[in-house]
Amino acid sequence: MTAIIETGGKQYRVSEGDVIFVEKLGAEADETVTFDKVLAIVDGENATFGAPTVAGAAVTGKVVKNGKGKKIYVYKMRPKKGYRRKTGHRQPYTKVQIESITA
């Protein structure tokens, strides 16, 4: 069984047992999270598509850890003006293991 969920403004295709990295959620490690925005469910030959979401469907997962991604450097420069700025950014994420899909 496969589902398409939406969280953090992005869409993910998940199955039971998958591990996904999503935008940071307000949950600590070993907590259970429920994704209610299920856009589609595919079970073998049967497919259910929502308009915009599938009613009564949910995907539950367990938070493995919260962390930060790799550092991205942002460099701004204006030629011939002596203006240079270098900053870094690390995007926070939540690692979630999908436990069950209910339709």
C-alpha positions in Angstrom: 0.0 0.0 0.0 1.3 3.4 -1.0 0.1 6.9 -0.1 0.9 10.4 -1.2 1.0 12.8 1.8 1.6 16.5 2.1 3.5 18.1 4.9 5.6 21.3 5.0 4.4 22.4 1.6 5.9 19.3 -0.1 4.4 16.0 -1.2 5.9 12.6 -0.4 5.2 9.1 -1.7 5.4 6.7 1.2 4.9 3.1 2.1 5.0 1.3 5.4 8.5 1.1 6.7 9.8 4.0 4.7 12.0 6.6 6.3 11.5 10.2 5.1 13.1 13.6 5.9 10.4 16.3 6.3 10.4 19.9 7.3 10.8 20.3 11.1 7.7 19.1 13.1 6.9 20.1 16.6 7.5 16.6 18.0 10.3 15.0 19.9 12.1 11.8 19.2 10.1 8.5 19.7 6.8 10.4 19.5 4.0 9.4 17.1 2.9 11.8 14.4 -0.2 11.6 12.2 -0.4 13.0 8.7 -4.0 13.8 7.8 -3.4 15.4 4.4 -3.5 12.2 2.3 -3.8 13.1 -1.3 -4.0 9.6 -2.8 -3.8 5.9 -1.8 -2.8 3.1 -4.1 -3.4 -0.5 -3.0 -2.5 -2.9 -5.8 -4.9 -2.2 -8.6 -7.2 0.0 -6.5 -6.4 3.7 -6.4 -8.2 6.4 -4.4 -7.6 10.0 -5.2 -8.8 12.9 -3.0 -10.3 16.2 -4.0 -8.2 17.6 -2.5 -7.7 14.9 0.3 -9.0 11.4 0.9 -11.7 11.5 3.6 -10.9 9.4 6.6 -7.4 8.5 5.5 -4.3 9.0 7.7 -0.7 8.0 7.8 1.1 7.5 11.1 4.8 7.6 11.7 7.3 7.6 14.5 9.8 10.5 14.8 13.3 9.0 14.7 15.2 12.3 15.3 15.3 16.0 14.7 18.4 17.5 13.1 19.9 20.0 10.7 20.9 19.5 7.1 24.3 20.3 5.5 25.4 23.9 5.6 24.7 26.1 2.6 26.8 29.2 2.1 25.2 32.4 0.8 27.6 34.9 -0.7 26.5 38.4 -1.8 28.8 40.7 -3.7 28.5 44.0 -5.5 31.4 44.4 -8.0 33.6 47.5 -7.6 31.8 48.6 -4.4 33.6 46.7 -1.7 30.4 45.0 -0.6 30.8 41.4 0.4 28.6 39.3 2.8 29.0 35.6 3.5 26.4 33.8 5.6 25.5 30.2 6.2 22.3 28.3 6.7 21.4 24.9 8.0 17.8 23.8 7.3 16.2 21.9 10.3 14.5 18.6 9.5 12.6 15.8 11.2 13.4 12.1 10.3 10.2 10.1 10.3 9.6 6.3 9.9 6.2 5.5 8.5 4.4 2.9 10.5 0.9 2.5 9.1 -1.4 3.7 6.4 -5.2 3.7 7.1 -7.8 4.4 4.4 
